[in-house]
């Protein structure tokens, strides 16, 4: 029996069921997130760097989905001092 061919809608439904959300809804307040690379693969413990408008130096176009990292809801990324 041939494997069932999945549509983009099927993948979106599966990702949503697992807790992944579209990047357009990702928080930009320092919340630590896991990000899904458009080509496949997961980057953990990332956050929006408002100063340069990227996810820890990586352009948002690289990602298709995000998920809250498994930390307490009120946990925020540490502020790093460059000095």
LINURLIN-V437453 format. One record per residue. RES is the residue in one small letter. PSI is psi in degrees with one decimal (* if undefined). NEAR is the number of other C-alpha atoms within 12 Angstrom. D_FIRST is the distance of its C-alpha to the first C-alpha in Angstrom with 1 decimal. Layout:
# LINURLIN-V437453
res=RES psi=PSI near=NEAR d_first=D_FIRST
res=RES psi=PSI near=NEAR d_first=D_FIRST
This chain:
# LINURLIN-V437453
res=x psi=126.6 near=4 d_first=0.0
res=x psi=150.7 near=4 d_first=3.8
res=x psi=145.8 near=5 d_first=6.6
res=x psi=134.5 near=7 d_first=8.9
res=x psi=126.7 near=10 d_first=12.0
res=x psi=144.2 near=11 d_first=15.1
res=x psi=169.8 near=10 d_first=18.4
res=x psi=-35.5 near=10 d_first=21.9
res=x psi=-36.9 near=11 d_first=22.5
res=x psi=-46.2 near=13 d_first=19.6
res=x psi=-42.9 near=18 d_first=21.1
res=x psi=-42.4 near=18 d_first=24.5
res=x psi=-43.8 near=16 d_first=23.7
res=x psi=-44.5 near=16 d_first=22.3
res=x psi=-44.3 near=20 d_first=25.4
res=x psi=-41.8 near=17 d_first=27.7
res=x psi=-29.3 near=12 d_first=26.4
res=x psi=-5.0 near=14 d_first=27.1
res=x psi=-1.6 near=20 d_first=30.6
res=x psi=143.7 near=28 d_first=30.4
res=x psi=154.8 near=26 d_first=32.5
res=x psi=146.9 near=24 d_first=33.1
res=x psi=-28.7 near=26 d_first=35.9
res=x psi=-21.3 near=14 d_first=38.1
res=x psi=3.6 near=16 d_first=38.7
res=x psi=140.6 near=29 d_first=39.4
res=x psi=145.9 near=26 d_first=42.9
res=x psi=45.9 near=25 d_first=45.6
res=x psi=16.7 near=22 d_first=48.1
res=x psi=-1.2 near=27 d_first=47.5
res=x psi=131.6 near=31 d_first=44.7
res=x psi=129.4 near=31 d_first=42.5
res=x psi=160.4 near=37 d_first=38.9
res=x psi=138.9 near=31 d_first=35.7
res=x psi=141.9 near=39 d_first=34.4
res=x psi=121.1 near=31 d_first=31.0
res=x psi=140.7 near=23 d_first=31.2
res=x psi=-38.8 near=18 d_first=29.8
res=x psi=0.6 near=12 d_first=27.9
res=x psi=137.3 near=13 d_first=26.6
res=x psi=153.6 near=15 d_first=28.6
res=x psi=131.7 near=21 d_first=31.1
res=x psi=127.8 near=25 d_first=34.9
res=x psi=158.7 near=20 d_first=36.8
res=x psi=55.5 near=25 d_first=40.3
res=x psi=155.4 near=34 d_first=41.0
res=x psi=159.1 near=36 d_first=43.5
res=x psi=126.6 near=30 d_first=45.0
res=x psi=93.4 near=24 d_first=48.1
res=x psi=-30.1 near=17 d_first=50.1
res=x psi=-39.2 near=13 d_first=52.8
res=x psi=1.6 near=14 d_first=50.6
res=x psi=36.8 near=17 d_first=47.8
res=x psi=172.4 near=20 d_first=44.9
res=x psi=94.7 near=34 d_first=42.7
res=x psi=41.9 near=26 d_first=44.7
res=x psi=-0.6 near=16 d_first=45.3
res=x psi=135.1 near=18 d_first=41.8
res=x psi=140.6 near=21 d_first=41.3
res=x psi=-29.0 near=28 d_first=39.3
res=x psi=-16.4 near=19 d_first=37.2
res=x psi=-14.5 near=21 d_first=35.5
res=x psi=149.4 near=29 d_first=33.8
res=x psi=-29.3 near=29 d_first=31.5
res=x psi=162.2 near=34 d_first=31.8
res=x psi=160.8 near=38 d_first=34.2
res=x psi=142.0 near=32 d_first=34.4
res=x psi=132.9 near=32 d_first=37.6
res=x psi=155.2 near=28 d_first=38.1
res=x psi=60.2 near=16 d_first=38.5
res=x psi=165.0 near=16 d_first=42.3
res=x psi=146.8 near=12 d_first=44.7
res=x psi=-36.6 near=13 d_first=44.7
res=x psi=6.4 near=13 d_first=48.2
res=x psi=133.6 near=17 d_first=47.7
res=x psi=150.7 near=21 d_first=48.7
res=x psi=143.8 near=22 d_first=48.3
res=x psi=147.9 near=14 d_first=51.5
res=x psi=122.3 near=13 d_first=53.9
res=x psi=135.5 near=8 d_first=54.6
res=x psi=123.2 near=5 d_first=58.0
res=x psi=-11.0 near=4 d_first=58.1
res=x psi=* near=3 d_first=61.7
